[in-house]
């Protein structure tokens, strides 16, 4: 591992692009319930920095951790994985 500090990355769907230079990304992961053993979906929303306002609702993106940019924003959109369909 050449990089001393590897940045954490997550993959999710953009759910809101109404803010300036910020998108809301919904990240879903599957975990096993501790008692029942059933696989359940756990989701969390992250605010991610989008400098050029280029990502829109429905896009699948990869976000990476960065320094805190605002009170609730400490992630940056790294790349576009799949372009969402326009509604």
C-alpha positions in Angstrom: 0.0 0.0 0.0 1.8 3.1 -1.2 -0.7 5.6 0.1 -0.3 6.1 3.9 -3.9 7.3 4.2 -6.5 5.5 2.0 -9.7 7.4 1.6 -12.9 5.5 2.3 -15.2 5.3 -0.7 -18.9 4.5 -0.9 -21.3 3.9 -3.8 -24.8 5.3 -3.9 -27.6 7.0 -5.8 -28.1 10.8 -5.9 -31.5 11.6 -4.4 -31.3 15.4 -4.4 -29.4 18.0 -6.3 -31.3 21.1 -5.2 -28.5 22.6 -3.1 -25.7 24.6 -4.6 -22.5 22.5 -5.0 -24.0 19.7 -2.8 -25.8 16.5 -3.6 -27.5 14.1 -1.3 -26.4 10.5 -1.9 -28.3 7.5 -0.6 -26.0 4.6 0.3 -27.5 1.1 0.9 -25.8 -1.8 2.4 -26.9 -5.3 3.3 -26.3 -6.6 6.9 -27.4 -9.7 8.7 -29.8 -9.2 11.5 -28.0 -10.2 14.8 -30.9 -12.3 16.2 -33.0 -13.4 13.3 -30.2 -14.0 10.8 -32.2 -12.4 8.0 -30.4 -10.1 5.5 -31.8 -6.6 5.7 -31.1 -3.4 3.8 -29.7 -0.5 5.8 -29.6 2.9 4.2 -28.0 6.2 5.0 -27.9 9.6 3.3 -24.7 11.6 2.9 -24.2 15.1 1.8 -21.4 15.2 -0.8 -19.5 18.1 -2.4 -20.2 18.6 -6.2 -18.1 21.6 -7.2 -19.5 22.0 -10.8 -23.1 21.0 -10.1 -22.7 18.2 -12.7 -24.5 15.3 -10.9 -28.3 15.0 -10.9 -31.0 12.9 -9.3 -30.8 9.3 -10.3 -27.1 9.2 -11.1 -25.1 6.4 -9.5 -21.9 7.9 -8.0 -18.9 7.0 -6.0 -18.1 9.4 -3.0 -14.9 9.6 -1.1 -14.2 10.9 2.4 -12.5 14.3 2.7 -12.0 17.0 5.3 -15.2 18.7 6.7 -16.4 21.2 4.1 -19.6 22.2 6.1 -21.5 21.2 9.2 -22.9 18.1 7.6 -20.7 17.7 4.6 -17.5 15.6 4.8 -17.6 13.7 1.5 -16.7 14.6 -2.1 -18.1 13.0 -5.3 -15.2 11.1 -6.8 -16.8 9.8 -10.1 -19.9 9.1 -12.0 -20.6 5.4 -12.4 -24.0 5.3 -14.2 -25.9 8.3 -15.6 -29.5 8.4 -14.3 -32.4 8.5 -16.7 -34.1 11.9 -17.1 -37.8 11.8 -15.9 
